[in-house]
């Protein structure tokens, strides 16, 4: 799926927003989580858990008793990098 296609599916005004997410320079607005999950074909709970791991690693670690998340740039949109 192209950035333009994903932007259209999630209601993003500009497809460049997808690029910003892929490089860790943006965040999915919480009120759009369900739209993103639907567009990506995944349960909303899984999407939120994944983005929380990157956006708020301390809370993620506390809630899920997990190892701290890596500090690599997030890919919350679930898109593949080239």
Residue pairs with C-beta under 8 A, 6 or more apart in sequence:
1 9
1 79
2 15
3 15
3 16
3 18
3 19
3 79
4 15
6 12
6 15
6 18
6 39
6 77
6 79
7 13
7 14
7 15
7 17
7 18
8 15
9 35
9 38
9 39
10 32
10 35
10 36
10 39
11 32
11 35
12 18
17 26
18 77
18 79
20 26
21 27
21 28
21 74
21 75
21 76
21 77
22 73
22 75
22 77
22 79
22 81
23 73
24 54
24 73
24 74
27 51
27 55
27 76
28 36
28 51
28 76
28 77
33 44
33 47
33 48
33 51
34 44
36 47
36 77
37 43
37 44
37 46
37 47
37 48
38 44
40 47
40 77
40 78
42 78
47 76
47 78
49 60
49 64
50 76
50 78
51 74
51 76
52 59
52 60
52 63
53 60
53 66
53 69
54 69
54 74
54 76
55 74
55 76
57 68
57 69
58 68
60 66
60 69
61 67
61 68
61 69
75 81
